[in-house]
Amino acid sequence: NNISNIEILEKVNFPNLQILDLSCNKILNIDVLEKVNFTKLKMISLHKNKISNIDKIKLAKFENLELLALSHNEGIDISPLKDAKFKNLQYLFLTDINLKTIDIFCSKTFKHLKLLALGGNNISNIKALSKADFKELEDLILYDNSISDIEILGKVNFPKLKMLNLASNCITNIKVLKKVDFPELIELDLQQNNIEDIN
């Protein structure tokens, strides 16, 4: 599709709408979401657009939201998410948005997350994970970043983690895996790193 303007959403009457998928378009501005009456929305997918700012959107109004996909919107500022106070956000897709820091995830806003996808960014430091409240997290996707140090994994509390993807990073040492406590872990992906010592 080639949709660039979604102002029409302000004029529609869909009070029971649960899924809004506008992926793979050319949308630049989503300010209209501030005006819509979609209080029952459970999924918003806006990946592969050209959105750079979500500042004016009071995301807290979508309190029933379970899935938010903003991947492939290069350079989008996601800082407003930390104040959204979602009650049940479980799936968050933020791949390929040129994200450099994960400090935002120290916010209680994300305590219900089951899946966090952060692949294809410029993340090098993951120490903020030690302050994240991810007791429900099952899938953590961090492939294709610039991560070299994973020592912090020995200090995190992710009791339900089932999948950890650290493929295509700059990791050389994985001795910390002797210290991690992921009792539910099923899949660990470390392919295409620079691991030299697995003793």
Buried (B, 14 or more C-beta within 10 A) or exposed (E): EEEEEBEEBEEEEEEEBEEBEBBBBEBBBBBBBEEBEBEBBBBBBBBBBBBBBBEEBEBBBBBBBBBBBBBBBBEBBBEBBBEBEBEEBBBBBBBBBEBEBBBBBBBEBBBBBBBBBBBBBEBBBBEBBEBBBBEBBBBBBBBBBEBBBBEBBBBBBBEBBBBBBBBBBEBEBBEBBEEBEBEEBEEBBBEEBEEEEEE
